[in-house]
Each structure stands twice: as C-alpha cells, then as structure tokens.
Amino acid sequence: MSDLVITNAIKYVGVNDHKIDLFEGHYNVPNGMAYNSYIILDKKIVVVDSVDQHFGKEWLENIERVLGDLTPSGLIVQHMEPDHSANIGLFMEKYPNAKIVSSAKAFTMMKNYFGTDYPDRQIVVNEDCVLDLGKHVLKFVAAPMVHWPEVIMTYDTTENILFSADAFGKFGALDVDEPWADEARRYYIGIVGKYGPQVQAVLKKAAALDIKTICPLHGPVLTDTIPQCLDLYQKWSSYTPESDGILVAYTSVYGHTKAAVELLVDTLKAKGCKVVLHDLARTDMSLAVADAFRFGKIVLATTTYNMDIFPYMKEFINGLTERNFQNKTIGLMENGSWAPAAVKKMLSMLETSKNLTFVEPTVTITSALNDTSKAQIAALADAINR
C-alpha cells in the first residue's frame, strides 16, 4: 500500500495488519486493520502519524521508499492512541533533527507513554497555528474527545485535504474490498459513539472548510463519497435513526423465547416490515450495538435470570447506554416461569436514556407460548409498526 498516491505531493506510508483478531482488545476484525500514515512532500517534509508497535520497521521502510535520500523535518502526531503513536521514539531516533508537531495535551501523554515529551524538539500547535511547508500551508482543527482529549486534525489548505485522525475511519485492512458504511458504522458506534456532541462540534468546523479529500487513520482515503460519509456522521453523531426497519435483539435459554421472537418476526414481515434479528449469545455484540443505533425501532426480548436479565442482554443494554443511546421506539418481551422480572430490569437499565418511547403491550411469556402471549405478540407487532 506504500505505492498509494494521494496527490503528487502526498503519499501513503501506512500498513495493513492481518495478524490482529481483536481491535482494542474486543472488536472482532476478520478483515484486519489499516494503520494509516502519510507524507507531505514539500520544501519541508512532514510525516503525518505513526503506526502500531508491531509495524515500526515496515513503516520506516515505507517512508524511506518514498523519500529516498530526502529527510523529513517533522512528524505530526494527531492522536496518541498506541496504534498511531507507538513508533514515535523509533522515528525520532531515525531522524534526530526532526521535530514533533502536536497539541499540548499530546505531549503530556507522550511523556506518560515514553518517559519523555522531547522538550527540545516540540512544536506545540492549536487552532490558531499555521505550519508553512513551502507550497503547502497546514492549519489545525482541535477535535477533543473525538475520541481522546488531545486530538487535532490537520487541514492542508493548498490541496484541500483533511487529515482527520480517527474520524471517518473503519475496521478492515486496505487490501480488502468491502463496503465502507457497515464497518465504518460499527467502528464509529463502538469507539466514538458516546461522543456525539463533540463530533457535532467538529462537523460544524469541517463545514467551513473546502474538503476535497479525507485521509483518516483507519480505512480508505475518501474523495467522491465524502458527502455520503458526512451525512452518515451527521446522523450517527446526532443519534438520528439511519434506516427504516426494526431490530429484534433477544436471548433464549431453552428455545421458548426464541420461538416467541420468531413468531413476532414472522408477523412483522407479513406486514411488510424490514426486520434485522440478533441472537445476542451468538452474534458479534459490536454489530448488534451498531444496528441498535442504525434503526429507530427495537424490540428487546429476554429471560428472567437470577431475578435479573440474561447476561448477554445485560451486556447489550450496557453497550447501548454507555454510548448515549436515545431517540428510539422500543418494544419489550420477557419470559419467566414463576416470577417474570426482565421487563422491569430492562426499563431500569434504560431509564437514563433520552427520548425513548416504549410501546404497549409488553409481552410476558410464562415458560412457553400460549394463547395469551400470542395475542400480546400480535398486538406488539401492530403497535411497533405504527
């Protein structure tokens, strides 16, 4: 991928990681990850961001392949998360005259990680700063909590390129061809989803820029699809449902709750509804959480378990609420042989979420489906389809 040319003066020097199985220790990434890094060639040459610790040698080789006998004057550090900053020390050792360009908070984190913040090699920047490379003039966009507090983005005013740090990234290596939206949604909701207001603030800043290319730290470089990507980020960060349809998320111990859910799904499909179904014990939890933000209507169905709810449903709802889950219409189903308590527990877990509308009736199954619970399911299907 080091042969990827962004423009005549901007080259890609990132790497693909197909050894990783879990990104950040818990996101399944079957198609790997890309750790993106870029070079801006000018009178002053700068590298934009480093890569994961396991790829330092490959990264430096990519830089040397592009530069030949030339030497970079600086490294822009937009984000201090280790998958992008791990090789700062390696770079500084390789290029002893290079400076580090970053925010003040990033230098504090740098000392925490590496024991030094390179005090004699710092260029501290903020939104009031301009970095003149010769032909290219760089400005900086503060992006705190998108998704760490030190983040800055870099805007090349000459070629209208936004180096966007972790924003507009996705799961998946660059040598795998797959649709952008699905893995970008799972990436955004999982990693950045809590910080919608902060993303909204950055989107307002981006709206004032003439952006022709977006170069993120994960995933492909964006050009023609920028309007669609911006539209999706606007929806995701404002917690606006993205798609019509109903998500049904459930857990089942012996199959009776599953049978009830299947009856509901069949009823909804007969009404012409699009339905997405997740068995929370078997699905990729990050995908189920992303789908909960994607759709405006959700049905949660689970069993009473130790006078609480089944562990996978609890994990799922925690995954929603810690990401500012809001603006949804929700139906609830519970199963309990002698003391059904799941609906009460789910309502308690969701009570801090904003703008949730709970439809009636809730469905209560006492062990297995009967005429009463079947009638409740039919009524729930009518109610959530309105």
Beta strands, then each sheet from edge to edge (+ up, - down):
strand 1: 10-12
strand 2: 15-17
strand 3: 22-23
strand 4: 27-28
strand 5: 33-35
strand 6: 38-40
strand 7: 46-48
strand 8: 74-76
strand 9: 99-102
strand 10: 122-124
strand 11: 130-132
strand 12: 137-142
strand 13: 152-156
strand 14: 161-163
strand 15: 213-215
strand 16: 243-250
strand 17: 275-279
strand 18: 295-305
strand 19: 308-309
strand 20: 326-335
strand 21: 354-358
strand 22: 363-365
sheet 1: 1+ 6- 7+ 8+ 9+ 10+
sheet 2: 2+ 5-
sheet 3: 3+ 4-
sheet 4: 11+ 12- 13+ 14- 15-
sheet 5: 17+ 16+ 18+ 19-
sheet 6: 17+ 16+ 18+ 20+ 21+
sheet 7: 17+ 16+ 18+ 20+ 22+
end
